[in-house]
Amino acid sequence: MVIKITPNDKGNPAGKLADAELHFDAGELDGMKLVGFAVWERRSGTGRNVTFPARAYSVNGERRSFALLRPLADGTSQDRVRDLILHAYADFESRAAVAG
């Protein structure tokens, strides 16, 4: 799997740093990608967060979201994906700093 980072050059919405995609390069998902991840600056200003692909829906006028990528059993599996995306973004930032 390869993680592709696309920076948010527009600065809109505020706090969104980049979009991320998971590109699969082996196994049954070879040649496919999963989109909808985003890297955000935390509101507190310390650290970063990753949001996962989700579908918005409404129940009795209340807006909710349904996560499209969910763990089968181990709840920490999302943490591994989040850490991989944050690491890929940090690598992207360091390469951009060297190039710029």
N, C-alpha and C positions, 0 to 999 in steps of 0.2 A: 504494500500500500504506500502511496505517495500522497503527501498533503500539499495542496496548491494554495498559496496565499495570494489574495488580490487586495491591495491596500485601498482604503476608503479615502481617496484623494479629495473628495468633495467636502468632507467634514460634516456631512449630514446623513443621518441624525448625529447629534452631538454625542461624543464619547465612543462612537463606533470606529474602531481602528482598521478592521479588515474583514473580508469574507474569506471563508476557508472551504475547500472541497476535499473529499477523500477520493483519490483515484486508485482503483484496484488494478494491480498489474500481475496477478496470479490467481489461480484457483477458479472456482465457478463464477466469480464476479469479474474476472479479467476483462478489461476493456470498458468497464462501467465506472460511473462516479456517483457519489452521494453529495448533494449540494445542500446549502441552507444553514451552514455553521457560520457564526460571526464571533470576532474577537472584540471585546469592549474594554474600555478603561473603567475601572470601578468608580462608582460615584464618590467614594471616600477619597479617591485620588491615589490610593495605594494598591497596586496590583492590577491584575487583569482577570477577566471572566470570559467564558465561552458559552454562547447559547447554541442549542441544538435545533435541528430542523423540527418544525411543529406546524400544525394546521390550526388556524383559529376558527372558533365556532361560537355561537351564542345560545345561551339557555336562559329563558325568562328575562331577556334583555341584558344579561350579564355575559361579558366576553370572557371566554376561557380558551385554553389551547390544549391540543392533544399532541404529545411527543411522538414523533415518527421513528425515532431510534431509541429503543428501550432495552434494558437488560432482560435476559431470559430468567436468570435467577440471582446472579451475583450483582448487587447494587453498586459495587465499586468499579464495575467494568466501564461505566460512564466516566469515572475519574481518570482511567487510563487513557481514554480517547481525548478527554479535555487536556490532560497533561501533554499528550503528543501534539495537539494543535497549538498549545501555548509554546512548546519547545520549537515547533516549526516557525511560529511567528517571531520568536526571539532570534532564530537563525536568519530569517528574512530581514529583520531590523538591522542585525549586525552586518550583513552583506550590503544592505543599502547604505549604511553609514560609511563603509569602506569605499563603495563606489562613488559616494557623493562627497 
